[in-house]
Amino acid sequence: MSDTTNTQWQFDARYVVLPTENVDTDQIIPARFLTTTSRAGLGPNAFNDWRYLADGSPNPDFVLNKPESQGAEVLVAGHNFGCGSSREHAVWALAGAGFRAVVSSTFADIFRGNALGNGLLPIQVSPETLATLMSQHTAAATVRVDLERTTLTLPDGEQVTFPVPPFSKYCLLNGIDEMGFLLGTSEDAARYEAAHPSSFSTLAAGAA
């Protein structure tokens, strides 16, 4: 996971609207691209089968290929985003495509966990807020994401809150993943072990 800071998790960004419901992970990143174990390089393959025509050229009708979508950092998608099979590659592809957050009315649980663990913020809002956000979309429209306050500000200035598990929020704000968090507790663990010596020898027990 890349380094982040509090200020990096408060940002204004243009957004792309993908109104399709039940977008599954095989649509986000088709299975034939799952051969890599690297997080890098999957961005061009995000939504590959929608994004490109049979001859490999960009599909001009797909939203990510439109000129006004270039540089957008927030994806606004339909209900039940990220359903289907579990694959971190879907999150890696979205992040590689430049997205820092995805907004939907519901997310598949496994996708949400993968997103939070890999630095992509899933922002769940009410169906009414999602509809409003889609209706307010223009080429220049922006939203403000504030993870520390867990708020999303719509283009018209309306501010809504969204849920984030406390541990995930802590990790994102401090630029660490679960392993980084555990490694950060090593000194505390060593002090505890020093203050609580074992009452028996595991080596002696094994030798017996």
Buried (B, 14 or more C-beta within 10 A) or exposed (E): BEEBEEEBBBBEBBBBBBBBBBBBBBBBBBEEBBEEEEBEEBBEBBBBBBBBEEEEEEBEEBBBBBEBBEEBBBBBBBBBBBBBEBBBBBBBBBBBBBBBBBBBBBBBEBBBBBBBBBBBBBBBBEEEBBEBBBEBBEEEBBBBBBBEEBBBBBBEEEEBEBEBEEEBBEBBBBBBBEEEEEEEEEEEEEEEEEEEEEEEEEEEEEEE
